[in-house]
Amino acid sequence: MTKEQNSPRKIGTLNEKPLHESLKQWYALPGDLFEVSMDRFVIDILRDDLLIEIQTRSFGKMKRKLQTLLALHPVRLVYPIPSLKWIVKEPVTGDAPASRRKSPKRGVFENIFDELISFPELLLNPNLSLELLLIEEEEVRRYDANRGWRRHGWITQERRLLRVTGRKIIHGPADLSAFLPSGLKEPFTTNDIAGALTKPRPLAQKMVYCLRSLGCIKQVGKSSNSILYAKKV
């Protein structure tokens, strides 16, 4: 194992996106080491013996790296969730002003299940913890007719951190079970969860998938076309 720091005073920012760079600076404490080479991977932050990785994109790309690191090290995976997003569109022509509007979408801590579905079983490893950050951000988009067909020509150029508004640490399956709505009567369905959370059913389905994979809930029957679940005692 090797520990190599790019600079003792400055956070490494080579090829980093603005959101990732800003979150790393916000998260850093005195004595942290940055851009550390370990077990063939580069780690964002080393804090004593804790490896800290800040992931602003899909969890799926992290699975192999996490599996390798968790075999020998405690790892904290930090994930930002936009509770408020401003969409900035750069001008299509040089003399036009940029536009800025507030997105109607509001992220909540439960949105971690959108990503955790990639590898819920890794949370069974006591070396892994998650830290969820609720943030306000700007998403800067530019027009590219050749690439942005899904958004009528607009593609995301970068994301910018405005501020962090909340944080929560998940240490294992029990902490994830706490996301189930309080007062949820058993047996329950994904529709019951979605209704109690006032969130779309696909999010409730991902929550159920993760909690079943971790042994937090179990299937106890069916009602018409709906599967019934209950918490495991």
Secondary structure, 3 states (H helix, E strand, C coil): CCCCCCCCCCCCCCCCCHHHHHHHHHHCCCCCEEEEEECCEEEEEEECCEEEEECCCCHHHHHHHHHHHHCCCCEEEEEEEEEEEEEEECCCCCCCCCEEEECCCCCCHHHHHHHHCCCHHHHHCCCEEEEEEEEEEEEEEEECCCCCHHHCCEEEEEEEEEEEEEEEEECCHHHHHCCCCCCCCCCECHHHHHHHHCCCHHHHHHHHHHHHHCCCEEEEEEECCEEEEEECC
